[in-house]
């Protein structure tokens, strides 16, 4: 389960056996939500949020921060997805210490 970003207590990661669409799990404490990144012709078309079965979704304040983060870092998330799942390369965790 590669952790790819950390942002003020919010952790963004992939599971090692993921599937399409490209998506990222975002957790803080016992809460977790999943963001799907919908790509079309190599460009980000949409970001959709969904709940993970059996887990409480992120609270509204954390959800807002997570959405802003995913919008800002979407192309980097996609790049790390491709490196890990397609190219079978290791990806580095990036800790973001400046507010968006």
C-alpha positions as CSV (number, residue, x, y, z in Angstrom):
1,X,0.0,0.0,0.0
2,X,2.1,2.9,-1.2
3,X,1.5,6.2,0.6
4,X,2.1,8.9,-2.0
5,X,1.2,12.1,-0.3
6,X,0.9,13.5,3.2
7,X,-0.8,16.8,3.8
8,X,-1.4,18.2,7.3
9,X,-2.6,14.9,8.8
10,X,-4.4,13.7,5.6
11,X,-2.8,10.7,4.0
12,X,-3.2,9.8,0.3
13,X,-2.4,6.3,-0.9
14,X,-3.0,3.5,-3.3
15,X,-3.7,-0.1,-2.5
16,X,-1.1,-2.4,-4.2
17,X,-3.8,-4.3,-6.2
18,X,-5.8,-1.4,-7.6
19,X,-8.0,-1.2,-10.6
20,X,-9.2,1.5,-13.0
21,X,-10.5,4.1,-12.9
22,X,-7.4,5.9,-11.6
23,X,-8.3,6.7,-8.0
24,X,-6.7,7.5,-4.7
25,X,-7.7,6.7,-1.1
26,X,-7.7,9.6,1.3
27,X,-7.7,9.0,5.0
28,X,-7.5,11.0,8.2
29,X,-7.9,9.3,11.5
30,X,-10.6,6.6,11.1
31,X,-12.2,8.3,8.1
32,X,-11.6,7.6,4.5
33,X,-13.0,8.6,1.1
34,X,-12.0,7.6,-2.5
35,X,-11.4,10.1,-5.3
36,X,-11.7,8.9,-8.9
37,X,-9.7,10.9,-11.5
38,X,-11.5,10.6,-14.8
39,X,-9.1,11.1,-17.7
40,X,-9.9,11.7,-21.4
41,X,-7.2,12.0,-24.1
42,X,-4.5,12.5,-21.5
43,X,-6.4,15.3,-19.7
44,X,-8.2,15.4,-16.5
45,X,-11.9,15.5,-17.3
46,X,-13.5,15.1,-13.8
47,X,-12.9,14.2,-10.2
48,X,-15.6,12.1,-8.4
49,X,-15.7,11.3,-4.8
50,X,-17.1,8.1,-3.4
51,X,-17.4,6.4,0.0
52,X,-15.4,3.3,0.9
53,X,-17.7,0.5,2.1
54,X,-17.7,-0.1,5.8
55,X,-15.7,3.1,6.6
56,X,-17.0,6.5,7.7
57,X,-16.3,9.1,5.0
58,X,-14.1,12.2,5.6
59,X,-15.9,14.9,7.6
60,X,-17.0,17.8,5.5
61,X,-14.1,20.1,6.5
62,X,-11.5,17.5,5.6
63,X,-13.5,16.6,2.5
64,X,-13.2,20.2,1.3
65,X,-9.4,20.2,1.9
66,X,-9.0,16.8,0.2
67,X,-11.0,18.0,-2.9
68,X,-8.8,21.1,-3.2
69,X,-5.7,18.9,-2.8
70,X,-6.7,16.4,-5.5
71,X,-7.6,19.2,-7.9
72,X,-4.2,20.8,-7.4
73,X,-2.2,17.6,-7.5
74,X,-4.3,15.5,-9.9
75,X,-1.6,15.2,-12.6
76,X,1.0,14.2,-10.1
77,X,-1.4,11.6,-8.7
78,X,-2.0,10.2,-12.2
79,X,1.8,10.2,-12.8
80,X,2.4,8.2,-9.6
81,X,-0.4,5.8,-10.6
82,X,1.2,5.1,-14.0
83,X,4.7,4.7,-12.5
84,X,3.4,2.3,-9.9
85,X,0.8,0.2,-11.7
86,X,1.9,0.4,-15.3
87,X,5.7,0.8,-15.2
88,X,6.0,-1.2,-11.9
89,X,8.3,1.4,-10.4
90,X,8.5,2.5,-6.8
91,X,7.0,5.9,-6.1
92,X,8.2,8.3,-3.5
93,X,6.0,9.7,-0.8
94,X,5.7,13.5,-0.9
95,X,5.0,15.4,2.2
96,X,3.4,18.8,1.4
97,X,4.0,21.3,4.2
98,X,2.6,24.5,2.6
99,X,-1.1,25.1,2.6
100,X,-2.9,25.2,-0.7
